[in-house]
Amino acid sequence: MKALLAAILTLLVAAPAFAGDCILDNCADRQPLPEAQASPAGGFARGGGFGRGVWRGGGASGDFDFYVLSLSWSPSFCETTGSRRPSAQCVPGANPGFVVHGLWPQNDNGYPSQCSGDSDLPYSVLSRLGDLYPDPGLARHEWRQHGLCSGKPPAGYFADVRAARDSIVVPPALKAPQGDQRMAPLDIQRAFMAANPRLRAGMMAVTCRRGAFQEARFCLSKDLRNFVACPQVAREGCRGQSVVVPAGQ
């Protein structure tokens, strides 16, 4: 009996965090994806996630309308989930600020996911992504889940991820905050719009979780040259009066 209890305890400790408790997709990179569910609007909605209707494996690779670049605020991740998942981004003093969550092919209504193709990410590409993603598991997951739908080979897709990340100017208030801040989601958007003159309302979303700033998501044209309007994505932003923007350690 003692041996059985010990085995059960070991499994519980080693089990990955449930996707609903995570900020970055890599918290669920070993979990099966929830099945798509029919939405009242006639599309599909992914259970418990960002409400961008999903067509898993549907559509030809490269057939989408625009990209969504999602930048995750690392201090929020480290305060809520990182303590349960050892990560270099959460080492005291590291505090990388924004890290790439993903560059997601998106349609005006819904998005493609898990498209056909070689899901293996070559080490020659993965080894050059350390400054983009907080861990290699997330990069692999993003390639399988979203990159395959870009219609590009791994090197080309991740070159686009880098170009998209580099195209966003982070506002001064979020570059190196000296302490926790409380900001309205709308004010976070306004700060990004002030720092990126071509960015307009309705072209991005600010997401939050448990009262904390989670991610900034930007809608970009397929050639990454322009911001584009994305009503469905913008509607998924948080609507709270204010959120905490933790400064990290």
C-alpha positions as CSV (number, residue, x, y, z in Angstrom):
1,M,0.0,0.0,0.0
2,K,2.8,2.4,0.9
3,A,4.5,1.7,-2.5
4,L,1.2,2.4,-4.3
5,L,0.7,5.7,-2.5
6,A,4.2,6.8,-3.2
7,A,3.7,6.0,-6.9
8,I,0.5,8.0,-7.1
9,L,2.2,11.0,-5.3
10,T,5.0,10.8,-7.8
11,L,2.6,11.0,-10.8
12,L,0.7,13.9,-9.3
13,V,3.9,15.9,-8.7
14,A,5.3,15.2,-12.1
15,A,2.0,15.9,-14.0
16,P,2.1,19.1,-16.1
17,A,-0.1,22.0,-15.1
18,F,-3.7,22.0,-16.5
19,A,-4.0,24.2,-19.5
20,G,-6.6,26.4,-17.8
21,D,-4.0,27.4,-15.2
22,C,-1.4,28.5,-17.7
23,I,-0.6,31.6,-19.6
24,L,1.7,30.2,-22.3
25,D,0.7,27.4,-24.6
26,N,3.7,25.3,-23.5
27,C,1.9,24.7,-20.2
28,A,-0.2,22.4,-22.3
29,D,2.3,21.1,-24.8
30,R,1.9,17.5,-23.5
31,Q,-1.8,17.7,-23.1
32,P,-4.3,16.6,-25.8
33,L,-6.1,19.5,-27.4
34,P,-9.7,20.0,-26.5
35,E,-12.1,19.0,-29.3
36,A,-13.6,21.8,-31.3
37,Q,-17.1,22.6,-30.4
38,A,-19.8,24.0,-32.6
39,S,-20.5,27.7,-31.8
40,P,-23.9,29.4,-31.9
41,A,-22.6,31.5,-34.8
42,G,-22.1,28.4,-36.9
43,G,-18.3,28.3,-36.7
44,F,-16.2,26.5,-34.1
45,A,-15.0,27.5,-30.7
46,R,-12.1,26.1,-28.7
47,G,-13.2,25.2,-25.2
48,G,-11.6,27.3,-22.5
49,G,-9.2,29.2,-24.7
50,F,-8.9,32.4,-26.7
51,G,-12.3,32.6,-28.5
52,R,-10.9,32.4,-32.0
53,G,-13.1,29.7,-33.7
54,V,-10.8,26.8,-34.7
55,W,-10.8,24.5,-37.7
56,R,-8.3,21.8,-36.6
57,G,-6.4,20.5,-39.6
58,G,-8.9,22.3,-41.9
59,G,-7.9,24.4,-44.9
60,A,-4.7,24.4,-47.0
61,S,-1.5,25.4,-45.4
62,G,-0.9,29.1,-46.1
63,D,-4.6,29.8,-46.6
64,F,-5.4,32.4,-44.0
65,D,-6.2,36.2,-43.8
66,F,-3.6,37.7,-41.4
67,Y,-1.3,36.9,-38.5
68,V,-1.8,37.5,-34.8
69,L,1.4,38.1,-32.9
70,S,1.0,37.4,-29.2
71,L,3.5,38.8,-26.8
72,S,3.3,37.4,-23.2
73,W,4.2,39.5,-20.2
74,S,6.7,37.3,-18.5
75,P,6.4,38.6,-14.9
76,S,2.7,37.7,-14.9
77,F,3.5,34.2,-16.1
78,C,6.3,33.8,-13.5
79,E,4.0,34.9,-10.7
80,T,1.1,32.6,-11.6
81,T,2.6,29.6,-13.3
82,G,6.3,29.8,-13.5
83,S,6.8,29.0,-9.9
84,R,5.3,25.6,-10.6
85,R,7.3,25.0,-13.8
86,P,11.0,25.7,-13.5
87,S,11.9,28.1,-16.3
88,A,15.0,30.2,-17.1
89,Q,12.7,33.2,-17.7
90,C,11.6,33.1,-14.1
91,V,15.1,33.0,-12.5
92,P,15.4,36.0,-10.1
93,G,17.0,38.9,-12.0
94,A,16.2,37.5,-15.5
95,N,12.9,39.3,-16.1
96,P,12.8,39.4,-19.9
97,G,9.6,41.5,-20.0
98,F,7.7,40.5,-23.2
99,V,8.4,37.1,-24.7
100,V,6.9,35.6,-27.8
101,H,3.9,33.4,-27.2
102,G,3.2,32.8,-30.9
103,L,2.6,34.1,-34.4
104,W,-0.7,32.6,-35.4
105,P,-2.3,32.4,-38.8
106,Q,-5.8,33.8,-38.4
107,N,-8.9,34.3,-40.5
108,D,-11.6,37.0,-40.2
109,N,-13.7,34.3,-38.6
110,G,-11.8,31.4,-36.9
111,Y,-8.3,30.2,-37.6
112,P,-6.5,27.1,-39.0
113,S,-4.6,24.8,-36.6
114,Q,-2.6,21.6,-36.8
115,C,-2.3,21.7,-40.6
116,S,-0.7,18.8,-42.4
117,G,3.1,18.7,-42.9
118,D,6.3,17.6,-41.1
119,S,5.7,18.5,-37.4
120,D,9.3,17.9,-36.5
121,L,11.2,21.1,-35.9
122,P,14.9,20.7,-37.0
123,Y,17.5,21.4,-34.4
124,S,19.3,23.7,-36.8
125,V,16.3,26.1,-36.6
126,L,15.4,25.4,-32.9
127,S,18.9,26.3,-31.7
128,R,18.5,29.8,-33.0
129,L,15.2,30.6,-31.2
130,G,16.5,31.1,-27.7
131,D,16.0,34.9,-27.8
132,L,12.4,34.5,-29.1
133,Y,10.8,31.9,-27.0
134,P,11.3,31.3,-23.3
135,D,11.8,27.5,-23.8
136,P,12.3,25.1,-26.7
137,G,9.1,23.2,-25.8
138,L,7.0,26.2,-26.6
139,A,8.8,26.7,-29.9
140,R,8.1,23.1,-30.9
141,H,4.5,23.4,-29.8
142,E,3.9,26.6,-31.8
143,W,5.4,25.0,-34.9
144,R,3.0,22.0,-34.7
145,Q,0.0,24.0,-33.7
146,H,0.4,27.2,-35.8
147,G,3.6,27.3,-37.9
148,L,2.6,24.4,-40.1
149,C,-0.4,26.5,-41.2
150,S,1.8,29.4,-42.4
151,G,2.7,27.6,-45.7
152,K,6.3,28.2,-45.0
153,P,9.2,25.9,-44.0
154,P,10.4,26.2,-40.4
155,A,13.3,28.6,-41.1
156,G,10.9,30.9,-43.1
157,Y,8.2,30.8,-40.5
158,F,10.5,31.6,-37.5
159,A,12.1,34.4,-39.6
160,D,8.6,35.8,-39.8
161,V,8.2,35.4,-36.0
162,R,11.4,37.4,-35.4
163,A,10.4,40.1,-37.9
164,A,7.0,40.4,-36.4
165,R,8.4,40.6,-32.9
166,D,11.0,43.2,-34.0
167,S,8.3,45.4,-35.7
168,I,6.6,46.1,-32.4
169,V,7.8,49.1,-30.3
170,V,7.3,48.5,-26.6
171,P,6.1,51.6,-24.8
172,P,8.4,53.1,-22.2
173,A,6.0,52.2,-19.3
174,L,6.5,48.5,-20.1
175,K,10.2,48.4,-21.0
176,A,11.7,48.2,-17.5
177,P,9.1,49.0,-14.8
178,Q,10.6,49.6,-11.4
179,G,7.6,48.4,-9.6
180,D,4.1,46.9,-10.0
181,Q,1.7,49.1,-11.8
182,R,-2.1,49.2,-12.1
183,M,-3.3,50.1,-15.5
184,A,-6.6,50.0,-17.4
185,P,-6.4,47.6,-20.4
186,L,-7.4,50.5,-22.6
187,D,-4.5,52.5,-21.3
188,I,-2.1,49.7,-22.2
189,Q,-3.5,49.7,-25.7
190,R,-3.2,53.5,-25.9
191,A,0.5,53.2,-24.8
192,F,1.2,50.7,-27.6
193,M,-0.6,52.9,-30.1
194,A,1.4,55.9,-29.1
195,A,4.6,54.0,-29.6
196,N,3.5,52.5,-32.9
197,P,1.9,55.3,-34.9
198,R,0.3,53.0,-37.5
199,L,-1.5,50.9,-34.9
200,R,-5.1,51.8,-34.3
201,A,-7.9,50.7,-32.1
202,G,-9.4,47.5,-33.3
203,M,-6.0,46.2,-34.4
204,M,-4.9,44.6,-31.2
205,A,-6.2,43.1,-27.9
206,V,-4.9,43.2,-24.3
207,T,-5.7,40.0,-22.4
208,C,-5.6,39.4,-18.7
209,R,-6.0,36.6,-16.2
210,R,-6.9,36.7,-12.6
211,G,-6.6,40.5,-12.5
212,A,-3.2,40.6,-14.1
213,F,-2.0,41.8,-17.5
214,Q,-1.4,38.7,-19.6
215,E,-0.6,39.4,-23.2
216,A,-0.6,42.0,-25.9
217,R,-1.9,40.6,-29.3
218,F,-1.3,42.4,-32.6
219,C,-3.0,41.8,-35.9
220,L,-0.5,42.0,-38.8
221,S,-0.9,41.5,-42.6
222,K,0.5,38.3,-44.0
223,D,3.6,40.2,-45.3
224,L,4.0,41.7,-41.8
225,R,4.2,45.2,-43.3
226,N,1.0,46.6,-41.8
227,F,-1.3,46.4,-38.8
228,V,-4.8,45.3,-39.8
229,A,-8.3,45.5,-38.3
230,C,-9.4,42.3,-36.6
231,P,-12.8,42.8,-34.9
232,Q,-13.0,39.2,-33.7
233,V,-9.6,39.3,-32.0
234,A,-10.1,42.7,-30.6
235,R,-13.4,41.6,-28.9
236,E,-11.5,39.0,-26.9
237,G,-9.6,41.6,-25.0
238,C,-10.2,42.0,-21.2
239,R,-12.7,44.6,-20.2
240,G,-11.8,45.1,-16.6
241,Q,-11.4,48.6,-15.1
242,S,-7.8,48.0,-14.3
243,V,-5.2,45.2,-14.1
244,V,-2.0,44.6,-12.3
245,V,1.1,44.8,-14.4
246,P,3.7,43.1,-12.2
247,A,7.3,44.3,-12.5
248,G,8.8,40.9,-11.8
249,Q,12.0,40.2,-9.7
